[in-house]
Amino acid sequence: MDSDLSPYMLPDECHNLLNFMNILVPSIAILLTVLLDTYAMWKLGHFVKIRKNYGMPLHIKNRNREKRLVRMIMVQAITSILTYISLCFAALIRNEFLQFLASSFLWGMVQSIDG
């Protein structure tokens, strides 16, 4: 091996592929979560409409709480998609200090949205 590079370092092309995979894989999982949550929220909304006529007020109140929980989960899933993508783009910054500032700011934003 007459190269100046360490055998453990990746060429730029592999690094770009890894960045793409780091964006794609979590995005697919989170997109599926958003779709399932949307379907669950639709079913809960439909169920609450049916139960309004036949159910007790306590049951309706519990279903409304469940709808709020599903909405909170959806917001968290959507913000995590944006965070994963943003953090991967922040990793492309060559200046380590600016990279640290960008990633710290993004994690702070996610924690403030997440509660």
C-alpha distances in whole Angstrom, upper triangle without the diagonal:
4,6,9,9,10,9,13,13,15,15,19,20,19,21,24,24,24,27,29,29,30,33,34,34,36,38,39,40,42,44,45,46,48,50,51,52,54,56,57,58,60,61,63,64,66,67,68,71,72,73,74,77,77,76,77,76,73,71,71,70,67,66,66,63,61,61,60,57,56,56,54,51,51,51,48,46,46,45,42,41,41,40,36,36,37,34,32,33,33,29,28,30,27,30,30,33,34,32,34,37,37,36,39,41,41,41,44,45,45,46,49,50,49,52
4,7,9,10,11,14,14,16,15,19,20,20,22,24,25,25,28,30,30,31,34,35,36,38,40,41,42,44,45,47,48,50,51,53,54,56,57,58,60,62,63,64,66,68,69,70,72,74,74,76,79,79,77,78,77,75,73,72,71,69,67,67,65,63,62,61,59,57,57,55,53,52,52,49,47,47,46,43,42,42,40,37,37,37,35,32,33,33,29,28,29,26,29,29,33,34,32,34,37,37,36,39,41,41,41,44,46,45,47,50,50,50,53
4,5,8,9,12,11,13,12,15,17,17,18,21,22,22,24,27,27,28,31,32,33,35,36,38,39,41,42,44,45,47,48,50,51,52,54,55,57,59,60,61,63,65,66,67,69,71,71,73,76,76,74,75,74,72,70,69,68,66,64,64,62,60,59,58,56,54,54,52,49,49,48,46,44,44,43,40,39,38,37,34,33,34,31,29,29,29,26,24,26,23,25,25,29,30,28,30,34,33,33,35,38,37,38,41,42,42,44,46,47,47,49
4,7,9,12,10,12,12,15,17,17,18,21,22,22,24,26,27,27,30,32,32,34,36,38,39,40,42,44,45,46,48,49,50,52,54,55,56,58,60,61,62,64,65,66,68,70,71,72,75,76,74,74,73,71,69,68,67,65,63,63,61,59,58,57,54,53,53,51,48,48,47,44,43,43,41,39,38,37,35,33,32,32,30,27,27,27,24,23,23,20,22,23,26,27,26,28,31,31,30,33,35,35,36,39,40,40,42,44,45,45,47
4,6,8,7,9,9,12,15,14,14,17,19,18,20,23,24,24,26,28,29,30,32,34,35,36,38,40,41,42,44,46,47,48,50,51,52,54,56,57,58,61,62,63,65,67,67,69,72,72,70,71,69,67,65,65,63,61,60,59,57,55,55,53,51,49,49,47,45,44,44,41,39,39,38,35,34,34,32,29,29,29,26,24,24,24,21,20,21,18,20,20,24,25,23,25,28,28,27,30,33,32,33,36,37,37,38,41,42,42,44
4,5,5,9,10,13,16,14,15,18,19,18,20,23,23,23,26,28,28,29,32,33,34,35,37,39,40,41,43,45,46,48,49,50,51,54,55,56,57,60,60,61,64,65,66,67,71,71,69,69,68,66,64,63,62,59,58,58,56,54,53,52,49,48,48,46,44,43,43,40,38,39,37,34,33,34,31,29,29,29,26,24,25,24,21,21,22,19,21,21,24,26,23,25,28,28,27,29,32,32,32,35,37,36,37,40,41,41,43
4,6,8,10,14,15,13,14,18,18,17,20,22,22,22,25,27,26,28,31,32,32,34,36,37,38,40,42,43,44,46,48,49,50,52,54,55,56,58,59,60,63,64,65,66,69,69,67,68,67,65,63,63,61,59,57,57,55,53,53,52,49,47,48,46,43,43,42,40,38,38,37,34,33,33,31,28,28,29,26,24,25,25,22,22,23,21,24,23,27,28,25,27,30,30,28,31,34,33,32,36,37,36,38,41,41,41,43
4,7,10,13,14,12,12,16,16,14,17,20,19,19,22,24,23,25,28,29,29,31,33,34,35,37,39,40,41,43,45,46,47,49,50,51,53,55,56,57,59,61,61,63,66,66,64,65,64,61,59,59,58,55,54,54,51,49,49,48,45,44,44,42,39,39,39,36,34,35,34,31,30,30,28,25,25,26,23,21,23,23,19,19,21,19,22,20,24,25,22,24,27,27,25,27,30,29,29,32,34,33,34,37,38,37,40
4,7,9,12,10,9,13,14,13,15,18,18,18,21,22,23,24,26,28,29,30,32,34,35,36,38,39,40,42,44,45,46,48,50,51,52,54,55,56,59,60,61,62,65,66,64,64,63,61,59,58,57,55,53,53,51,49,48,47,44,43,43,41,38,38,38,35,33,33,32,29,28,28,26,23,23,24,21,19,20,20,16,16,18,16,19,18,22,22,20,21,25,24,23,26,28,27,27,31,32,31,33,36,36,36,38
4,6,8,6,6,10,10,10,12,14,15,15,18,20,20,22,24,25,26,28,29,31,32,34,36,37,38,40,42,43,44,46,48,49,50,52,53,54,56,58,59,60,63,64,62,63,61,60,57,57,56,53,52,51,49,47,46,45,43,41,41,39,37,36,36,33,31,31,30,27,26,26,25,22,21,22,20,17,18,19,15,14,17,16,19,18,22,22,20,22,25,24,22,25,28,26,27,30,31,30,32,35,35,35,38
4,6,6,6,9,10,11,13,15,16,17,19,20,21,23,25,26,28,29,30,32,34,35,36,38,40,41,43,44,45,47,49,50,51,53,54,56,57,59,60,61,64,65,63,64,63,61,59,58,57,55,53,53,51,49,48,47,45,43,42,41,38,37,37,35,33,32,31,29,27,27,26,23,22,22,21,17,18,19,16,14,17,15,19,19,23,23,20,23,26,24,23,27,29,27,28,32,32,32,34,37,37,36,39
4,6,5,6,9,10,10,12,14,15,17,18,20,22,23,24,26,27,28,31,32,33,35,37,38,39,41,42,43,45,47,48,49,51,53,54,55,57,58,59,62,63,62,63,61,60,58,56,55,53,52,51,49,47,46,45,43,41,40,39,37,35,35,33,31,30,29,27,25,24,23,21,19,20,18,15,15,16,13,11,14,13,17,17,21,20,18,21,23,22,21,25,26,25,26,30,30,29,32,34,34,34,38
4,5,5,6,9,10,11,13,14,16,17,18,21,21,23,25,26,27,29,31,32,33,35,36,37,39,41,42,43,45,46,48,49,51,52,54,56,57,58,61,62,60,62,60,59,56,55,55,52,51,50,48,46,45,44,42,40,39,38,36,34,34,32,30,29,29,26,24,24,24,21,19,20,19,15,16,18,15,13,16,16,20,21,24,23,20,23,26,24,23,27,28,26,27,31,31,30,33,35,35,35,38
4,5,5,6,9,10,10,12,14,15,16,19,20,21,23,24,25,27,29,30,31,33,35,36,37,39,40,42,44,45,46,48,49,51,52,54,55,57,60,60,59,60,59,57,55,54,53,51,49,48,47,44,43,43,40,38,38,37,34,33,33,31,28,28,28,25,23,23,22,19,18,20,18,15,16,18,14,13,17,17,20,20,24,23,20,23,25,23,22,26,27,25,26,30,30,29,31,34,33,33,36
4,5,5,6,9,10,10,13,14,16,17,19,20,22,23,24,26,28,29,30,32,33,35,37,38,39,41,43,44,45,47,48,49,51,53,54,55,58,59,57,58,57,55,53,52,51,49,47,46,45,43,42,41,38,37,36,35,32,31,31,28,26,26,25,22,21,21,20,17,15,17,15,11,12,14,11,10,13,13,17,17,20,19,16,19,22,20,18,22,24,22,23,26,27,26,28,31,31,30,34
4,5,5,6,9,10,11,12,14,16,17,18,21,22,22,25,26,27,28,31,32,33,35,36,37,39,41,42,43,45,46,48,49,51,52,53,56,57,56,57,55,54,52,51,50,48,46,45,43,41,40,39,37,35,34,33,31,30,29,27,25,24,23,21,19,19,18,15,14,15,14,10,11,13,11,9,13,14,17,18,21,20,17,20,22,19,18,22,23,21,23,26,26,25,28,30,29,30,33
4,5,5,6,9,10,10,12,15,15,16,19,20,21,23,24,25,27,29,30,31,33,35,36,37,39,40,42,43,45,46,48,49,51,52,55,55,54,55,54,53,50,49,49,46,44,44,43,40,39,38,36,34,34,33,30,29,29,27,24,24,24,21,19,19,19,16,14,16,15,12,13,16,13,12,16,17,21,21,24,23,20,22,24,22,20,24,25,23,24,27,27,26,28,31,30,30,33
4,5,5,6,9,10,11,13,14,15,17,18,20,22,23,24,26,27,29,30,32,33,35,36,38,39,40,42,44,45,47,48,49,51,54,54,53,54,52,51,49,48,47,44,43,42,41,38,37,37,34,32,32,31,28,27,27,25,22,22,22,19,17,18,17,13,13,15,13,10,12,14,11,12,15,16,20,19,22,21,18,20,22,20,18,21,23,21,21,25,25,23,26,29,28,27,31
4,5,5,6,9,10,12,12,15,16,17,18,21,22,23,25,26,27,29,31,32,33,35,37,38,39,41,42,43,45,47,48,49,52,53,51,52,51,49,47,46,45,43,41,40,39,37,35,35,32,31,30,29,26,25,24,22,20,20,19,17,15,15,14,11,10,11,10,6,8,11,9,9,12,14,17,17,20,18,15,17,19,16,15,19,20,17,18,22,22,20,23,26,25,25,28
4,5,5,6,9,11,11,12,15,16,16,18,20,21,22,24,26,27,28,30,31,33,35,36,37,39,40,41,43,45,46,47,50,51,50,51,50,48,46,45,44,42,40,39,38,36,34,34,32,29,29,28,25,24,24,22,19,19,19,16,14,14,14,11,9,12,12,8,10,13,12,11,15,17,20,20,23,21,18,20,22,19,17,21,22,19,20,24,23,21,24,27,25,25,29
4,5,5,6,9,10,10,12,14,15,17,18,20,21,23,24,25,27,29,30,31,33,34,36,38,39,40,42,44,45,46,49,50,48,49,48,47,44,43,43,40,38,38,37,34,33,33,30,28,28,27,24,23,23,21,18,18,19,16,14,15,15,11,11,14,13,10,12,15,13,14,18,20,23,22,25,23,20,21,23,20,19,22,23,20,20,24,23,21,24,27,26,25,28
4,6,6,7,9,11,12,13,14,16,17,19,21,22,23,25,27,28,29,31,32,33,35,37,38,39,41,43,43,45,48,48,47,48,46,45,43,42,41,38,37,36,35,32,31,31,28,26,26,25,22,21,21,19,16,16,16,13,11,13,12,8,8,11,10,7,10,12,11,12,16,18,20,19,22,20,17,18,20,17,15,18,19,16,17,20,20,18,21,23,22,22,25
4,6,6,6,9,11,11,12,15,16,16,18,20,21,22,24,26,27,28,30,31,32,34,36,37,39,41,41,43,46,46,45,46,45,43,41,40,39,37,35,34,33,31,29,29,27,24,24,23,20,19,19,17,14,14,14,11,9,10,10,7,6,9,9,7,9,12,11,12,16,18,21,20,22,20,17,19,20,17,15,18,19,15,16,20,19,17,20,22,21,20,24
4,6,5,6,9,10,10,12,14,15,16,18,20,21,23,24,25,27,29,30,31,33,34,36,37,39,40,42,45,45,44,45,44,43,40,39,39,36,34,34,33,30,29,29,27,24,24,23,20,19,19,18,15,14,15,13,10,12,13,9,9,12,13,10,13,16,15,16,19,22,24,24,26,24,21,23,24,20,19,22,22,19,19,23,21,19,22,25,23,22,26
4,5,5,7,9,10,11,13,14,16,17,19,20,22,23,25,26,28,29,30,32,33,35,37,38,39,41,44,44,42,44,43,41,39,38,37,35,33,33,31,29,28,28,25,23,23,22,19,18,19,17,14,15,16,13,10,13,13,10,11,14,14,12,15,17,17,18,21,24,26,25,27,26,22,23,25,22,19,22,23,19,19,23,22,19,22,25,23,22,25
4,5,5,6,8,10,11,12,14,15,16,18,20,21,22,24,26,27,28,30,31,32,34,36,37,38,41,42,40,41,40,38,36,35,34,32,30,30,28,26,25,24,22,20,20,19,16,15,16,14,10,11,12,9,7,11,10,7,9,12,12,11,14,16,16,18,21,23,25,24,26,24,21,21,23,20,17,20,20,17,16,20,19,16,18,21,19,18,21
4,5,5,6,8,10,10,12,14,15,16,18,20,21,22,24,25,26,28,30,31,33,35,35,37,40,40,39,40,39,38,35,34,33,31,29,29,28,25,24,23,22,19,19,18,15,14,14,13,10,9,11,9,6,9,10,8,8,12,13,12,14,16,17,18,21,24,26,25,27,25,22,23,23,20,18,21,20,17,17,20,18,16,19,21,19,18,22
4,5,5,6,9,10,11,12,14,15,17,18,20,21,23,24,26,27,29,30,32,33,34,36,39,39,38,40,39,37,35,34,33,31,29,29,28,25,24,24,22,19,19,19,16,14,16,15,11,12,14,12,9,12,14,11,12,15,16,15,17,20,20,21,24,27,30,29,30,28,25,26,27,24,22,24,24,20,20,24,22,19,22,24,21,20,24
4,5,5,6,9,10,11,12,14,16,17,18,20,21,22,24,26,27,28,30,32,33,34,37,37,36,37,36,35,32,31,31,29,27,27,25,22,22,22,20,17,18,17,14,13,15,13,10,11,13,11,9,13,14,12,13,16,17,16,19,21,21,23,26,29,30,29,31,29,26,26,27,24,22,24,24,20,20,23,21,18,20,23,20,18,22
4,5,5,6,9,10,10,12,14,15,16,18,20,21,22,24,25,26,28,30,31,32,35,36,34,35,34,33,30,29,29,26,24,24,23,20,19,19,17,14,14,14,11,10,11,10,6,7,10,8,6,10,11,10,12,15,15,15,18,20,20,22,25,28,30,28,29,27,24,25,25,22,20,22,21,18,17,20,18,15,17,19,17,15,19
4,5,5,6,9,10,11,12,14,15,17,18,20,21,23,24,26,27,29,30,31,34,35,34,35,34,33,30,29,29,27,24,24,23,21,19,19,18,15,15,15,12,10,12,12,8,8,11,10,8,11,13,12,13,16,17,17,19,21,22,24,26,30,31,31,32,29,26,27,27,24,22,24,24,20,20,22,20,17,20,22,19,18,21
4,5,5,6,8,10,11,12,14,15,17,18,20,21,22,24,26,27,28,30,33,33,32,34,33,32,29,28,28,26,23,23,23,20,18,19,17,14,15,16,13,11,14,13,10,11,14,13,11,15,16,15,16,19,20,20,22,24,25,27,29,33,34,33,35,33,29,30,31,27,25,27,27,23,23,25,23,20,22,24,21,19,23
4,5,5,6,8,10,10,12,14,15,16,18,20,21,22,24,26,26,28,31,31,30,31,30,29,26,25,25,23,20,20,19,16,15,16,14,11,12,12,9,8,11,10,7,9,12,11,11,14,15,15,16,19,20,20,23,24,25,27,30,33,34,33,34,32,29,29,29,26,24,25,25,21,21,23,21,18,19,21,18,16,19
4,6,5,6,9,10,10,12,14,15,16,18,20,21,22,24,25,27,30,30,29,30,29,28,26,24,24,22,20,19,19,16,14,15,13,10,10,11,8,6,9,9,6,7,11,11,10,13,15,15,16,18,20,21,22,24,25,27,29,33,34,33,34,32,29,29,29,26,24,25,24,21,21,22,20,17,19,20,17,16,19
4,5,5,6,9,10,11,12,14,15,17,18,20,21,23,24,26,28,29,28,30,29,29,26,24,25,23,20,20,20,17,15,16,15,12,12,14,11,9,12,13,10,11,14,14,13,16,18,18,19,21,23,23,25,27,28,30,32,35,37,36,37,35,32,33,32,29,27,29,28,24,24,26,24,21,23,24,20,19,22
4,5,5,6,9,10,11,12,14,15,16,18,20,21,22,24,27,27,26,28,27,26,23,22,23,20,17,18,18,15,13,15,14,10,12,14,11,9,13,14,11,13,16,16,15,18,20,20,21,24,25,25,27,29,30,32,34,38,39,38,39,37,34,34,34,31,29,30,30,26,25,27,25,22,23,24,21,19,22
4,5,5,6,8,10,10,12,14,15,16,18,20,20,22,25,25,24,25,25,23,21,20,20,18,15,15,15,11,10,11,10,6,8,10,8,6,10,11,9,11,14,14,15,17,19,19,21,23,24,25,27,29,30,32,34,37,39,37,38,36,33,33,33,30,28,29,28,24,24,25,23,19,21,22,18,17,19
4,5,5,6,9,10,10,12,14,15,17,19,20,21,24,25,24,25,25,24,21,19,20,19,15,15,16,13,10,12,12,8,8,11,10,8,11,13,11,12,15,16,16,18,20,21,22,24,26,26,28,30,31,33,35,38,40,39,39,37,34,35,34,31,29,30,29,26,25,26,24,21,23,23,19,18,21
4,5,5,6,9,10,11,12,14,16,17,18,20,23,23,22,25,24,24,21,19,20,19,15,16,17,13,11,14,14,10,11,14,13,11,14,16,14,15,19,19,19,21,23,24,24,27,28,29,31,33,34,36,38,41,43,42,42,40,37,38,37,34,32,34,32,29,29,30,27,24,26,27,23,22,24
4,5,5,6,9,10,10,12,14,15,16,18,21,21,20,22,21,20,17,16,17,15,12,13,13,10,9,12,11,8,10,13,11,11,14,15,14,16,19,19,19,22,24,24,26,28,29,30,32,34,35,37,39,42,44,42,43,41,38,38,38,35,33,33,32,29,28,29,27,24,25,26,22,20,23
4,5,5,6,9,10,10,12,14,15,16,19,20,19,20,19,19,16,14,15,14,10,10,11,9,6,9,9,6,8,11,10,10,13,15,14,15,18,19,19,22,24,24,26,27,29,30,32,33,35,37,39,42,43,42,42,40,38,37,37,34,32,33,31,28,28,28,26,23,24,24,21,19,21
4,5,5,6,9,10,11,13,14,16,18,19,19,21,20,20,17,15,17,16,12,12,14,12,9,12,13,10,11,14,14,12,15,18,17,17,21,22,22,24,26,27,28,30,31,32,34,36,37,39,41,44,46,45,45,42,40,40,39,37,35,36,34,31,31,31,29,26,27,27,24,23,25
4,5,5,6,9,10,11,12,14,16,17,16,19,19,19,15,14,16,15,11,12,14,11,10,13,14,11,13,16,15,15,18,20,19,20,23,24,24,26,28,29,30,32,34,35,36,38,39,41,43,47,48,47,47,45,43,42,42,39,37,38,37,33,33,34,31,28,29,29,26,24,26
4,5,5,6,9,10,10,12,15,15,14,16,16,15,12,11,12,11,7,9,10,8,7,10,11,9,11,14,14,14,17,19,19,20,23,24,24,26,28,29,30,32,34,35,37,38,40,42,44,47,48,47,47,45,42,42,41,39,37,37,36,33,32,32,30,27,28,28,24,23,24
4,5,5,6,9,10,11,14,15,14,16,15,16,13,11,12,12,8,8,11,10,7,11,13,11,12,15,16,15,17,20,20,20,23,25,25,27,29,30,31,33,35,36,37,39,41,42,44,48,49,48,47,45,43,43,42,39,37,38,36,33,33,33,30,28,29,28,25,24,25
4,5,5,6,9,10,12,13,13,16,16,17,14,12,14,14,11,12,14,13,11,14,16,14,15,19,19,18,21,23,23,23,26,28,28,30,32,33,34,36,37,38,40,41,43,45,47,50,51,51,50,48,46,46,45,42,41,41,39,36,36,36,34,31,32,32,28,27,28
4,5,5,6,9,11,11,10,13,14,14,11,10,12,12,8,10,13,11,11,14,16,14,16,19,19,19,22,24,24,25,27,29,29,31,33,34,35,37,39,40,42,43,45,47,48,52,53,52,52,49,47,47,46,43,42,42,40,38,37,37,35,32,32,32,29,28,29
4,5,5,6,9,10,9,11,11,12,9,6,9,10,6,8,11,10,9,13,14,14,15,18,19,19,21,23,24,25,27,29,29,31,33,34,36,37,39,40,42,43,45,47,49,52,53,52,51,49,47,46,45,43,41,41,40,37,36,36,34,31,31,31,28,27,27
4,6,5,7,9,10,12,12,14,12,9,12,13,10,11,14,14,12,15,18,17,17,21,22,21,23,26,26,27,29,31,31,33,35,36,37,39,41,42,43,45,47,49,50,54,55,54,53,51,49,49,48,45,43,44,42,39,38,38,36,34,34,33,30,29,30
4,6,6,7,8,12,13,14,12,10,14,14,11,13,16,15,15,18,20,19,20,23,24,23,26,28,28,29,32,33,34,36,38,39,40,42,43,45,46,47,49,51,53,56,57,56,56,54,52,51,50,48,46,46,45,42,41,41,39,36,37,36,33,32,32
4,5,5,5,8,9,11,8,7,11,11,9,11,14,14,14,17,19,18,20,23,23,24,26,28,28,30,32,33,34,36,38,39,40,42,44,45,47,48,50,52,53,57,58,56,56,54,52,51,50,48,46,46,44,42,41,41,38,36,36,35,32,31,31
4,6,6,8,8,11,9,7,10,12,10,11,14,15,14,17,19,19,20,23,24,25,26,29,29,30,33,34,35,37,38,40,41,43,44,46,47,48,50,52,54,57,58,57,56,54,52,52,50,48,46,46,44,42,41,41,38,36,36,35,32,31,31
4,6,9,10,13,12,10,13,15,14,15,18,18,18,21,23,23,24,27,28,28,30,32,33,34,36,38,38,40,42,43,45,46,48,49,51,52,54,56,57,61,62,60,60,58,56,55,54,52,50,50,48,46,45,44,42,40,40,39,36,35,35
4,7,10,12,10,10,14,15,14,15,18,18,19,22,23,23,25,27,28,29,31,33,33,35,37,38,39,41,43,44,45,47,49,50,52,53,55,57,58,62,63,61,61,59,57,56,55,53,51,51,49,47,45,45,43,41,41,40,37,36,36
4,7,8,6,7,10,11,11,13,15,16,17,19,21,21,23,25,26,27,29,31,32,33,35,36,38,39,41,42,44,45,47,48,50,51,53,55,56,60,60,59,58,56,54,54,53,50,49,48,47,44,43,43,41,38,38,37,35,33,33
4,5,6,7,9,10,11,13,15,16,17,19,21,22,23,25,26,28,29,31,32,34,36,37,38,40,41,43,45,46,47,49,51,51,53,56,57,60,61,59,58,56,55,53,52,50,49,48,46,44,43,42,40,38,37,37,34,33,32
4,5,5,6,9,10,11,13,14,15,17,19,20,21,23,25,26,27,29,31,32,33,35,37,38,39,41,43,44,45,47,49,49,51,54,55,58,58,57,56,54,52,51,50,48,46,45,44,42,40,40,38,36,35,34,31,30,29
4,5,5,6,9,10,11,13,14,16,17,19,20,21,23,25,26,27,29,31,32,33,35,37,38,39,41,42,43,46,47,48,49,52,53,57,57,55,54,52,51,49,48,46,44,43,42,40,39,38,36,34,33,32,30,28,27
4,5,5,6,9,10,11,12,14,15,17,19,20,21,23,25,26,27,29,31,32,33,35,36,38,40,41,42,44,46,46,48,50,52,55,56,54,53,51,49,48,47,45,43,43,42,39,38,37,36,33,32,32,29,28,27
4,5,5,6,9,10,11,13,14,15,17,19,20,21,23,25,26,27,29,30,32,34,35,36,38,39,41,43,44,45,47,49,50,54,54,53,52,50,48,47,46,44,42,42,40,38,37,36,34,32,31,30,28,26,26
4,5,5,6,9,10,11,13,15,16,17,19,20,21,23,25,26,27,29,31,32,33,35,37,38,39,41,43,43,45,48,49,52,52,50,50,48,46,45,44,42,40,39,38,36,34,33,32,29,29,28,25,24,23
4,5,5,6,9,10,11,13,14,15,17,19,20,21,23,25,26,27,29,31,32,33,35,36,37,39,41,42,43,46,47,50,51,49,48,47,45,43,42,41,39,38,37,34,33,32,31,28,27,27,24,23,22
4,5,5,6,9,10,11,12,14,15,17,19,20,21,23,25,26,27,29,30,32,34,35,36,38,40,40,42,44,46,49,50,48,48,46,44,43,42,40,38,37,36,34,32,32,30,28,27,27,24,22,22
4,5,5,6,9,10,11,13,14,15,17,19,20,21,23,24,26,28,29,30,32,33,34,37,38,39,41,43,44,48,48,46,46,44,42,41,40,38,36,35,34,32,30,30,28,26,25,24,22,20,20
4,5,5,6,9,10,11,13,14,16,17,19,20,21,23,25,26,27,29,31,32,33,35,37,37,39,41,42,46,46,44,43,42,40,39,38,36,34,33,32,30,28,27,26,23,23,22,20,18,17
4,5,5,6,9,10,11,12,14,15,17,19,20,21,23,25,26,27,29,30,31,33,35,36,37,40,41,45,45,43,43,41,39,38,37,35,33,33,32,29,27,27,26,23,22,22,20,18,18
4,5,5,6,9,10,11,13,14,15,17,19,20,21,23,24,26,28,29,30,32,34,34,36,39,40,43,44,43,42,40,38,37,36,34,32,32,31,28,27,27,25,22,22,22,19,17,18
4,5,5,6,9,10,11,12,14,15,17,18,20,22,22,24,26,27,28,31,32,32,34,37,38,41,42,40,39,37,36,35,34,31,30,29,28,25,24,24,22,19,19,18,15,14,15
4,5,5,6,9,10,11,12,14,16,17,19,20,21,23,25,26,27,29,31,31,33,35,37,40,40,38,38,36,34,33,32,30,28,28,27,24,22,22,21,18,17,17,15,13,13
4,5,5,6,9,10,11,12,14,15,17,19,20,21,23,24,25,27,29,30,32,34,35,39,40,38,38,36,34,33,32,30,28,28,27,24,23,23,21,18,18,19,15,14,15
4,5,5,6,9,10,11,12,14,16,17,18,20,22,23,24,26,27,28,30,33,34,37,38,37,36,34,32,31,30,28,26,26,25,22,21,21,19,16,17,17,13,12,14
4,5,5,6,9,10,11,12,14,16,16,18,20,21,22,24,26,26,28,31,32,35,36,34,33,31,30,29,28,25,24,23,22,19,18,18,16,13,14,13,10,9,10
4,5,5,6,9,10,10,13,15,15,16,19,20,21,23,24,25,27,29,31,34,35,33,33,31,29,28,27,25,23,23,22,19,18,18,17,13,14,15,12,9,12
4,5,5,6,9,10,11,13,14,15,17,18,20,22,23,24,26,28,30,33,34,33,33,31,28,28,27,25,23,23,22,19,18,19,17,14,15,16,12,11,14
4,5,5,6,9,10,11,12,14,16,16,18,20,21,22,24,26,28,31,32,31,30,28,26,25,24,22,20,21,19,16,16,16,13,11,12,12,9,8,11
4,6,5,6,9,10,10,12,14,15,16,18,20,20,22,25,26,29,30,28,28,26,24,23,22,20,18,18,17,14,13,14,12,9,10,11,8,6,10
4,6,5,6,9,10,11,13,14,15,17,19,20,21,23,25,29,30,28,28,26,24,24,23,21,18,19,19,15,14,16,14,11,13,14,11,10,13
4,5,5,7,9,10,11,12,14,16,17,18,20,22,24,27,28,28,28,25,23,23,22,19,18,19,18,14,14,16,13,11,13,14,11,11,14
4,5,5,6,9,10,10,12,14,15,16,18,20,21,25,26,25,24,22,20,20,19,16,15,15,14,10,11,12,9,7,10,11,8,8,12
4,5,5,6,9,10,10,12,14,15,16,19,20,24,24,23,23,21,19,19,18,16,13,15,14,10,10,12,11,7,10,12,10,9,13
4,5,5,6,9,10,11,13,14,16,17,20,23,24,23,24,22,19,20,20,16,14,16,16,12,12,15,13,10,14,15,13,13,17
4,6,5,6,8,10,11,12,14,16,17,21,22,21,22,19,17,18,17,14,12,14,13,9,11,13,11,9,13,14,12,13,16
4,5,5,6,8,10,10,12,14,16,19,20,19,19,17,14,15,14,11,9,11,10,7,8,10,9,7,11,12,11,12,15
4,5,5,6,9,10,11,13,15,18,20,18,19,17,14,15,16,13,10,13,13,9,10,13,12,10,13,16,14,14,18
4,6,5,6,9,10,11,14,17,19,18,19,17,14,16,16,12,11,14,14,10,12,15,14,12,16,18,16,17,20
4,5,5,6,9,10,11,15,16,16,16,14,11,13,13,9,8,11,11,7,10,13,11,11,14,16,15,16,19
4,5,5,6,9,10,13,14,13,14,12,9,10,11,8,6,9,10,7,9,12,12,11,14,16,16,16,19
4,5,5,7,10,13,14,14,16,14,10,12,14,11,9,13,14,11,12,16,15,15,18,20,19,20,23
4,5,5,7,11,13,13,15,12,9,12,13,9,9,13,13,11,13,16,16,16,19,21,20,21,24
4,5,6,9,10,10,11,9,6,8,9,6,6,10,10,9,11,14,14,15,17,19,19,20,23
4,5,8,10,9,11,10,6,9,11,9,8,12,13,12,13,16,17,17,19,21,22,22,25
4,6,9,10,12,10,8,11,13,11,11,15,15,14,16,19,19,20,22,24,24,25,28
4,6,7,9,7,6,9,11,9,10,13,14,14,16,18,19,20,22,24,24,26,28
4,6,9,8,7,10,12,12,13,16,17,17,19,21,22,23,25,27,28,29,31
4,6,5,6,9,10,11,12,14,15,17,18,20,21,23,24,26,27,29,30
4,6,5,6,9,10,10,12,14,15,16,18,20,21,22,24,26,27,28
4,5,5,6,9,10,11,12,14,15,16,18,20,21,23,24,26,27
4,5,5,6,9,10,10,12,14,15,16,18,20,21,23,24,26
4,5,5,6,8,10,11,12,14,15,17,18,20,21,22,24
4,6,5,6,8,10,11,12,14,15,16,18,20,21,22
4,6,5,6,9,10,10,12,14,15,16,18,20,21
4,6,5,6,9,10,11,13,14,16,17,18,20
4,5,5,6,9,10,11,12,14,15,16,18
4,5,5,6,9,10,11,12,14,15,17
4,6,5,6,9,10,11,12,14,15
4,5,5,6,9,10,11,12,14
4,5,5,6,9,10,10,12
4,5,5,6,9,10,11
4,5,5,6,8,10
4,5,5,6,8
4,5,5,6
4,6,5
4,5
4
